[in-house]
């Protein structure tokens, strides 16, 4: 921050915060205006900067309070030498969710929430401010804007277990969305020809990234409660894999969520075999019935490489996310990302930081949660009423998808084709399996813009499933 009135006020308040006990309430804006002879706008800028630095937190309607600083602990990262091996040398068509349909079709195959669920006013205001600031004309550091990196690190460590040192600013790397980030993680941690244990079914983008980087997949079955830790342990032991890619929280496509017991057991297996857990927390902000608790909060020796995105909860136009990693793994991933993209747009980073540090961000997440709950329940009701032949494999407690099981012997691709002829767009489940599908599945999204047409879509799906069954 420049040394204007807001910058000088930040320095004074930083000194005040350093001497104040954790949980101390800052003076009111009116009191700060009178005490320091500045404007209310200057006070707002200074406090927002302290929030971005992780020195204070704003509680809407209550006030602003000092935070407790974590006690640093020196992590033992030597195990990564064996896990990573020698330093490397210097450095099939569109999936269903990427394809476009007719403008008047009911879109249930997409992967982004309805713009009505997103914080449009916060985003527009943040972009306007970012475009007028220094970020509009400056090159960003390869690792990303320091304040945004610090925010991602704090978020990753918010639910840290007692005795575990949460990630720091240096551990977080800002990325332009997660698709390219997955490629960098697979390329640097596993390498071409190396083995990667992966849940089945899993995110189609992870399968694409693995194919592009030449990674050899070792699938393990996973359901609503996650994989069997014993099966994961066996796969790691027999394959020699360096990493396990997983979505412990609100998995795409199933909506599954690991239990705490599963998470602890899998993390223990990863440690035992000296490898990495690549934790894709893409749906962190898309909770419905339970709060997310990332496994990275249980790790401080660098076994968990954590990925988080804001694209789904802020705006598809702000493709900003983060990788949180420690030690040599972090340095290799940063080198790969810098070689691929140089750096992420400063305007997008500044706008993303602006949005998530506004008091309105917490209100948006509450509104988003309520909106997703309503849409999930409405699509579930429509399917129960109009397509009883289709089984909902799992009632998700977060995320934006339903995983639907068709009657045995039904061809998902044929169902999708016939539904599309009647302007209902669904995705065949085959694309989410790293090996042969274990059954006929469809993925249906409930967060899109066609909420008022759920009943219509369910009627079409039910009729098509009955037609296909009769034709067998």
C-alpha positions in Angstrom: 0.0 0.0 0.0 1.3 3.5 -0.9 2.3 5.8 1.9 -0.8 7.9 1.7 -3.1 8.6 4.6 -4.5 5.0 4.5 -0.9 3.6 4.4 0.1 5.7 7.4 -3.0 4.6 9.3 -2.3 1.0 8.5 1.2 1.3 10.1 -0.3 2.9 13.2 -3.0 0.2 13.5 -0.5 -2.6 12.9 1.5 -1.4 15.9 -1.7 -1.1 17.9 -2.7 -4.7 16.9 0.8 -6.0 17.8 0.4 -4.8 21.4 -3.3 -5.8 21.8 -4.3 -9.2 23.2 -6.0 -11.6 20.7 -9.7 -11.0 20.4 -9.4 -7.3 21.3 -12.0 -5.2 19.5 -10.7 -2.3 17.4 -12.0 1.2 18.1 -15.1 2.1 16.0 -14.7 3.8 12.6 -16.0 7.0 14.1 -13.4 6.8 16.9 -10.6 6.2 14.4 -11.7 9.1 12.2 -11.6 11.4 15.2 -8.4 10.0 16.7 -6.3 10.1 13.5 -7.9 13.0 11.6 -8.8 10.9 8.5 -11.9 10.3 6.5 -14.2 7.3 6.9 -13.1 6.0 3.5 -9.5 6.0 4.7 -10.4 4.1 7.8 -12.3 1.5 5.6 -9.3 1.0 3.3 -6.9 0.6 6.3 -9.1 -1.9 8.1 -9.6 -3.9 4.9 -5.9 -4.0 4.4 -5.4 -5.4 7.9 -8.1 -8.0 7.2 -6.2 -9.1 4.0 -3.0 -9.4 6.0 -4.7 -11.7 8.5 -4.1 -9.4 11.5 -7.8 -8.7 12.2 -11.2 -10.2 11.3 -14.4 -8.3 10.6 -17.6 -9.6 12.1 -20.5 -7.9 10.4 -22.8 -6.1 12.8 -20.3 -6.7 15.7 -17.0 -5.1 15.0 -13.4 -5.8 14.0 -11.2 -7.9 16.3 -7.5 -8.9 16.5 -6.6 -12.4 15.6 -4.4 -15.0 17.3 -1.1 -15.5 15.5 -0.1 -19.2 15.0 3.0 -20.5 16.7 5.4 -21.5 14.0 7.0 -25.0 14.0 9.9 -26.1 11.9 8.5 -28.8 9.7 10.6 -31.9 8.8 10.4 -32.0 5.0 13.4 -34.3 4.5 11.1 -37.3 3.6 10.3 -35.5 0.3 13.8 -36.2 -1.0 13.0 -39.9 -1.4 9.4 -39.3 -2.5 10.3 -36.8 -5.3 13.4 -38.6 -6.5 16.1 -36.9 -8.6 15.5 -33.4 -9.9 13.9 -33.6 -13.4 15.5 -32.1 -16.5 14.8 -28.4 -17.0 12.0 -28.0 -17.6 -10.0 -36.7 -26.8 -12.6 -34.1 -27.8 -14.6 -31.8 -25.5 -16.1 -33.3 -22.4 -19.9 -33.2 -21.9 -19.8 -30.2 -19.5 -17.8 -28.2 -22.1 -20.1 -28.7 -25.0 -22.8 -26.2 -26.0 -26.4 -27.0 -26.6 -29.4 -25.2 -28.0 -30.0 -21.9 -26.3 -33.5 -22.9 -25.2 -32.5 -26.4 -23.9 -32.6 -27.3 -20.1 -29.0 -27.2 -19.1 -28.2 -29.9 -16.4 -24.8 -31.0 -17.6 -22.9 -27.7 -16.8 -20.5 -27.2 -13.9 -21.1 -23.6 -12.9 -23.8 -22.1 -10.7 -26.5 -19.8 -12.0 -25.1 -16.2 -12.1 -28.1 -15.3 -9.8 -26.3 -17.3 -7.1 -23.1 -15.4 -7.4 -22.0 -12.1 -5.8 -22.5 -10.0 -8.9 -22.4 -6.6 -7.2 -19.3 -7.5 -5.2 -17.5 -8.7 -8.3 -18.4 -5.7 -10.5 -17.3 -3.3 -7.8 -14.1 -5.2 -7.2 -13.2 -5.4 -10.8 -13.8 -1.6 -11.2 -11.5 -0.9 -8.2 -8.8 -3.3 -9.4 -8.8 -1.8 -12.9 -8.1 1.7 -11.4 -5.3 0.4 -9.1 -1.6 -0.5 -9.6 -2.5 -4.1 -10.4 -3.9 -3.0 -13.8 -0.4 -2.0 -15.0 2.0 -4.1 -12.9 3.5 -7.5 -13.4 2.6 -9.9 -10.6 5.1 -12.1 -8.8 5.0 -15.7 -10.2 3.7 -17.1 -6.9 0.9 -14.5 -6.8 -0.2 -11.4 -4.9 1.2 -11.8 -1.4 -2.1 -10.7 0.3 -4.1 -13.2 -1.7 -1.6 -16.0 -1.0 -1.9 -15.2 2.7 -5.7 -15.4 2.5 -5.6 -18.8 0.8 -3.1 -20.1 3.4 -5.2 -18.9 6.3 -8.3 -20.5 4.7 -6.4 -23.8 4.3 -5.4 -23.7 8.0 -8.7 -22.5 9.4 -9.6 -25.9 10.8 -6.0 -27.0 11.7 -5.8 -29.6 14.3 -4.3 -28.6 17.7 -0.5 -28.9 17.5 -0.4 -28.7 13.7 1.2 -25.6 12.2 -1.2 -24.1 9.6 0.2 -23.2 6.1 1.9 -19.8 5.7 1.9 -17.3 2.9 4.9 -18.8 1.2 3.1 -22.2 0.9 0.3 -20.8 -1.2 0.6 -20.3 -5.0 -2.0 -18.4 -6.9 -3.2 -20.1 -10.1 -5.6 -19.3 -12.9 -8.2 -22.0 -12.1 -7.4 -25.6 -11.2 -7.3 -27.4 -14.6 -3.8 -26.2 -15.4 -2.8 -26.5 -11.8 -3.7 -30.2 -11.9 -1.4 -30.7 -14.8 1.5 -29.0 -12.9 0.9 -31.1 -9.8 0.8 -34.4 -11.7 3.8 -33.5 -13.8 6.0 -32.4 -10.9 4.9 -34.9 -8.2 4.4 -38.0 -10.3 5.9 -37.5 -13.8 5.3 -39.1 -17.1 5.0 -42.9 -16.7 4.6 -42.6 -12.9 1.7 -44.1 -11.0 -1.1 -42.0 -9.6 -3.7 -43.6 -7.3 -7.1 -42.0 -8.1 -10.7 -42.4 -6.9 -13.2 -44.0 -9.3 -15.4 -42.3 -10.3 -13.7 -38.9 -10.2 -13.4 -35.5 -11.8 -13.1 -35.8 -15.6 -10.7 -32.9 -15.7 -8.3 -34.8 -13.5 -8.4 -37.7 -15.9 -7.7 -35.3 -18.7 -4.8 -33.8 -16.9 -3.4 -37.2 -16.2 -3.6 -38.2 -19.8 -1.9 -35.0 -21.0 1.0 -35.5 -18.5 1.5 -39.2 -19.3 0.6 -40.3 -15.7 -0.4 -43.9 -15.2 -3.6 -44.2 -13.3 -4.3 -46.7 -10.5 -8.0 -46.5 -9.7 -9.6 -47.4 -6.4 -13.4 -47.5 -6.0 -15.0 -44.7 -4.1 -18.6 -44.1 -3.0 -20.6 -41.6 -0.9 -18.4 -42.1 2.1 -15.1 -42.2 0.1 -12.7 -45.1 -0.6 -11.9 -48.0 1.7 -8.6 -46.9 3.3 -7.3 -50.5 3.2 -7.8 -50.5 -0.6 -6.0 -47.2 -0.9 -3.1 -48.6 1.3 -2.8 -51.7 -0.9 -2.9 -49.6 -4.1 -0.1 -47.3 -2.8 2.0 -50.3 -1.7 1.7 -52.4 -4.9 1.9 -49.6 -7.5 4.7 -47.6 -6.1 2.6 -44.5 -6.7 4.0 -41.1 -5.6 0.5 -39.6 -5.0 -3.2 -40.1 -4.5 -5.6 -37.7 -6.1 -8.9 -37.4 -4.2 -11.8 -35.1 -3.5 -12.6 -35.7 0.2 -15.3 -32.9 0.3 -18.3 -32.9 -2.0 -16.8 -35.0 -4.8 -17.5 -34.4 -8.4 -19.5 -36.3 -9.7 -20.9 -38.2 -6.7 -21.3 -35.5 -4.1 -19.6 -37.9 -1.7 -17.9 -36.7 1.5 -15.3 -38.7 3.5 -15.9 -39.3 7.1 -13.3 -38.1 9.6 -12.2 -41.7 10.2 -11.6 -42.3 6.5 -9.6 -39.1 6.2 -7.4 -39.9 9.1 -6.8 -43.5 7.8 -6.0 -42.3 4.3 -3.6 -39.7 5.5 -1.9 -42.3 7.7 -1.5 -44.5 4.7 0.0 -41.7 2.6 2.5 -40.9 5.3 3.4 -44.6 5.8 4.2 -44.9 2.1 6.0 -41.5 1.9 3.8 -40.0 -0.8 1.4 -37.2 -1.4 -2.3 -36.7 -1.0 -3.5 -34.3 -3.7 -6.6 -32.8 -2.0 -8.9 -31.2 -4.6 -11.2 -28.9 -2.5 -12.9 -27.4 -5.5 -16.4 -27.3 -3.8 -15.1 -25.7 -0.5 -17.6 -22.8 -0.8 -20.5 -25.0 -2.1 -21.4 -26.5 1.3 -25.1 -27.2 1.9 -25.8 -29.2 5.0 -22.3 -29.5 6.6 -19.2 -27.3 6.8 -16.0 -28.3 4.9 -13.0 -29.4 6.9 -10.1 -30.0 4.6 -7.5 -32.7 5.4 -4.7 -30.1 4.9 -5.6 -28.9 8.4 -4.3 -32.2 9.7 -0.9 -32.1 8.0 2.1 -29.9 8.5 4.9 -32.1 7.0 3.9 -31.5 3.4 2.2 -34.7 2.6 -1.0 -32.9 1.5 -0.9 -30.8 -1.6 -4.1 -28.7 -1.4 -6.1 -27.1 -4.3 -8.8 -24.5 -3.9 -10.7 -22.4 -6.4 -12.9 -19.3 -6.3 -14.3 -19.8 -9.8 -17.4 -21.6 -8.7 -18.3 -19.3 -5.8 -17.2 -15.9 -7.1 -17.5 -15.8 -10.9 -16.4 -17.9 -13.9 -14.8 -14.7 -15.2 -12.4 -14.7 -12.2 -10.4 -17.9 -12.8 -8.4 -17.6 -9.6 -7.4 -20.5 -7.3 -4.5 -21.7 -5.3 -2.2 -24.6 -4.6 -1.0 -25.0 -1.1 2.2 -27.1 -0.8 5.4 -27.2 1.3 9.1 -27.7 0.8 10.7 -28.9 -2.5 7.3 -29.9 -3.8 6.1 -26.3 -3.6 9.2 -25.1 -5.4 8.8 -27.6 -8.2 5.1 -26.8 -8.7 5.9 -23.0 -8.8 8.6 -23.5 -11.4 6.2 -25.5 -13.6 3.4 -23.0 -13.2 5.8 -20.1 -14.0 6.9 -21.9 -17.1 3.3 -22.5 -18.2 1.7 -19.2 -17.5 4.4 -16.8 -16.2 1.9 -15.3 -13.7 -1.8 -14.7 -13.1 -3.5 -11.4 -14.1 -3.0 -8.9 -11.4 -6.4 -7.4 -12.0 -8.1 -10.8 -11.4 -6.0 -11.4 -8.3 -6.7 -7.9 -6.9 -10.4 -8.3 -7.6 -10.6 -11.8 -6.0 -8.9 -10.5 -2.9 -11.3 -7.5 -2.8 -14.3 -9.8 -2.9 -13.3 -12.3 -0.3 -12.2 -9.7 2.2 -15.4 -7.6 2.0 -18.0 -8.0 4.9 -20.5 -9.1 2.2 -18.5 -12.2 1.4 -19.7 -14.1 4.5 -23.3 -13.0 3.7 -22.9 -14.3 0.1 -21.7 -17.7 1.3 -24.8 -18.0 3.5 -27.1 -17.0 0.6 -25.3 -19.4 -1.8 -25.7 -22.3 0.7 -29.4 -21.6 1.0 -29.9 -21.3 -2.7 -28.1 -24.6 -3.4 -30.2 -26.4 -0.8 -33.4 -25.2 -2.4 -32.3 -26.2 -5.9 -31.0 -29.6 -4.8 -34.2 -30.5 -3.0 -36.4 -29.3 -5.9 -34.5 -31.4 -8.5 -34.6 -34.4 -6.1 -38.4 -34.0 -5.7 -38.9 -33.6 -9.5 -36.9 -36.9 -10.1 -38.8 -38.8 -7.5 -42.1 -37.7 -9.0 -41.4 -37.9 -12.7 -38.5 -40.3 -13.1 -38.9 -43.0 -10.4 -36.9 -45.5 -12.5 -33.8 -43.3 -11.9 -32.1 -43.9 -8.6 -30.3 -41.0 -6.9 -27.1 -42.7 -5.8 -26.5 -40.2 -3.0 -28.1 -37.2 -1.5 -25.2 -34.7 -1.5 -24.5 -32.5 1.5 -22.6 -30.1 -0.7 -21.5 -29.4 -4.3 -23.7 -28.8 -7.3 -24.4 -32.3 -8.8 -26.6 -35.4 -8.5 -25.2 -38.8 -9.4 -28.0 -40.8 -11.0 -28.1 -44.6 -11.5 -30.1 -45.9 -14.4 -31.7 -49.4 -14.5 -29.2 -52.1 -15.2 -28.6 -52.7 -18.9 -29.5 -49.1 -19.9 -27.1 -47.3 -22.2 -26.4 -43.9 -20.7 -25.2 -42.5 -24.0 -28.5 -43.4 -25.6 -30.4 -41.8 -22.8 -28.4 -38.6 -23.1 -28.8 -38.6 -26.9 -32.6 -39.0 -26.7 -32.9 -36.4 -23.9 -30.9 -33.9 -26.0 -33.3 -34.4 -28.9 -36.0 -33.1 -26.5 -33.8 -30.2 -25.3 -32.7 -31.7 -22.0 -28.9 -31.7 -21.6 -27.4 -34.3 -19.2 -24.0 -35.9 -19.0 -23.3 -39.7 -19.4 -21.4 -41.0 -16.3 -18.8 -42.9 -18.3 -16.6 -39.8 -18.6 -15.9 -39.8 -14.8 -14.5 -43.4 -14.6 -10.7 -44.0 -15.0 -11.5 -47.6 -15.9 -14.6 -49.4 -17.1 -17.8 -47.9 -15.6 -19.3 -50.0 -12.7 -22.9 -49.2 -13.8 -25.0 -47.0 -16.0 -24.8 -43.4 -14.5 -25.7 -39.9 -15.4 -24.6 -36.6 -13.8 -27.2 -33.9 -13.4 -26.4 -30.4 -12.1 -28.9 -28.5 -9.9 -27.1 -25.2 -9.7 -27.7 -23.9 -13.2 -30.1 -21.2 -14.5 -33.0 -23.6 -15.4 -34.4 -24.2 -11.9 -38.0 -23.5 -13.0 -37.7 -26.3 -15.6 -36.6 -29.1 -13.3 -40.0 -30.8 -13.5 -40.0 -30.6 -17.3 -36.5 -32.1 -17.5 -37.4 -35.0 -15.1 -40.5 -35.8 -17.1 -38.4 -36.1 -20.3 -35.8 -38.2 -18.5 -38.3 -40.5 -17.0 -40.1 -41.0 -20.4 -36.8 -41.6 -22.2 -35.6 -44.2 -19.6 -38.9 -46.1 -20.0 -38.6 -46.0 -23.8 -35.0 -47.3 -23.8 -35.9 -50.0 -21.4 -38.8 -51.1 -23.6 -36.6 -51.2 -26.7 -34.1 -53.6 -25.1 
